[in-house]
């Protein structure tokens, strides 16, 4: 079986992290990428789910807080941003 070279460009830090992970798994970068490509060809798809980033815990908590505030009938509301700023000035 003939082989060929493939050049891949990636972020230096990402490469370092990948090399450390693959080394822990007993692989080198070439073996890891070859395994990925063989699996993709075998399955005729990317062999994992590609999706948007999942929000971190801080963002999830902020979303939950907003949802709770929306449901609170006693929440304070403002008719303008200026009105909100006036109240903040009075509190400080």
WORAMO-V744653 format. One record per run of one state. SS is the DSSP state (H for helix, E for strand, C for the rest). FROM is the first residue (numbers start at 1). TO is the last residue. Records with the same first field share a line. If there is no record, write none. Layout:
SS: FROM-TO, FROM-TO
//
This chain:
C: 1-11, 25-28, 44-56, 72-80, 92-92
H: 12-24, 29-43, 57-71, 81-91
//
